[in-house]
Amino acid sequence: MLSRDEYLAEWSRWHGGTDPAGSRLVHGWLTLAYTLARSVAWLPPLGATALGLLVALAAVGPAVAGGAWLVVAGLLVGLSGLLDSLDGALALAGGRASRRGYVLDSAVDRLTEAGYAVTLWVAGAPGWLAALFGALCWLPDYLRARAGQAGVAETGSISVWERPTRVVMTGFTVGGAGIVAAAGLTEAAGVADVPAAVVTAGAAVGSLLGVVGTAQLGFSLRRALRD
């Protein structure tokens, strides 16, 4: 298996030369995934990919139940994101990376993010806001893919709305609402459903980050396309 530095260099090569050190969250997330990959090197990358999708979709159930179950939903979201990074670490660090796996992983990412949007919706966020959140999860990677088809080799600068941020925002939002519910805070400041208000606020903040991150990426790709 590759060393951590070799793995990060390989990750950069597969992502258009993007330096993971450009974001502490991304760098830390990849380092954690690599550490886990070393302990489960026997696991096929495809197995981690499939498991990550199943865990992400499983988060919808506890979110529907609401109340303290939202904590479980938040933990499942976080676990799904970690499994998603684990499959890439297993593939790259273990010398099993392939173009087919790269495309499959990207497709599964979009499905899990659709699951995150549904989780936010059933946990209390308005449907339109949950849909906006999901769309902003998809948009940056769509822009990168289209730019790649237009001949842009690099993937653009790391923004505030990369995959780890989306996972963390969803998990903390839903899990935080569950903690509020478990604490028995059903009314505060005139809000009848505090957990739903927490989920709505988290989805709104995530959407705002999505707009900012997409704008950051757009400016970066605009320069690359112009050049």
Beta strands, then each sheet from edge to edge (+ up, - down):
end
